[in-house]
Amino acid sequence: MAAKILENEKLQTRVATIGIIVEEESSVEELNQILHEYGAYIIGRMGIPYPQKGIHIISIAVDAPQNVISALSGKLGKLPGISSKAAYSKI
């Protein structure tokens, strides 16, 4: 899906980070599937387990049109036990 968006859209891209908190491991497979769909836009990914709190923290760096970043963050945030928030660069 994301590859089609990349081919079809001639919009200016923005750099952003998407912060993700995983509280339910049962949603991880679907989370990874969504990230794979948007892989054409992902610059890098860092994951940090935090066993003391029973959560995982993931940071995704993306370069994409703003509507694609919003769609990705929104899809992730709708998963059970997943919170996400995007922060945009000013460029």
C-alpha positions in Angstrom: 0.0 0.0 0.0 2.7 2.5 1.0 4.6 1.9 -2.2 1.5 2.9 -4.2 1.2 6.0 -2.2 4.9 6.8 -2.8 4.5 6.3 -6.6 1.2 8.2 -6.8 1.9 11.2 -4.6 4.1 14.1 -5.7 3.7 15.8 -2.4 6.5 17.4 -0.5 7.8 15.1 2.3 8.5 15.9 5.9 10.8 14.2 8.4 9.2 13.1 11.6 9.6 10.6 14.4 6.8 8.4 15.6 7.0 7.4 19.2 5.3 4.1 20.0 4.6 2.5 23.4 3.7 -1.2 23.4 1.7 -2.3 26.4 0.1 -5.5 24.9 2.5 -7.9 23.2 -0.5 -9.5 21.4 -0.5 -6.5 19.1 3.1 -6.7 18.0 2.6 -8.9 15.0 0.0 -6.4 13.6 2.2 -3.5 14.5 5.1 -5.0 12.5 2.8 -5.7 9.6 1.7 -2.1 9.4 5.4 -0.9 9.7 6.3 -3.3 6.8 3.5 -1.7 4.7 5.0 1.7 5.2 8.6 0.5 4.9 9.3 2.7 1.9 9.0 5.8 4.1 10.9 4.5 7.2 14.5 5.9 7.6 15.2 3.9 10.8 13.8 2.1 13.8 14.9 1.7 17.4 13.3 -0.5 20.0 13.9 -0.5 23.7 12.4 -3.1 26.0 11.6 -1.8 29.5 10.9 -4.9 31.6 10.5 -3.0 34.9 7.3 -1.5 33.5 6.4 -4.4 31.2 6.4 -2.2 28.1 8.4 -1.7 24.9 9.4 1.7 23.5 9.8 2.1 19.8 11.0 5.1 17.8 10.5 5.3 14.1 12.1 8.0 11.9 10.2 8.6 8.6 10.4 10.8 5.6 7.0 11.0 4.0 4.1 13.3 3.0 2.4 14.6 6.1 -0.9 12.7 5.4 1.1 9.5 5.2 2.8 10.1 8.5 -0.6 10.9 10.1 -2.2 7.8 8.6 0.6 5.6 9.9 0.6 7.0 13.4 -3.2 6.8 13.5 -3.3 3.1 12.4 -0.7 2.2 15.0 -2.6 4.1 17.7 -5.8 2.2 17.0 -4.2 -1.2 17.8 -5.1 -2.5 21.3 -2.4 -1.7 23.9 -0.5 0.6 21.5 0.0 4.3 21.9 1.7 6.5 19.2 2.5 10.1 18.6 4.2 11.9 15.7 6.6 14.8 16.1 7.4 16.7 12.8 10.5 18.6 11.8 10.1 22.2 10.8 11.7 21.4 7.4 
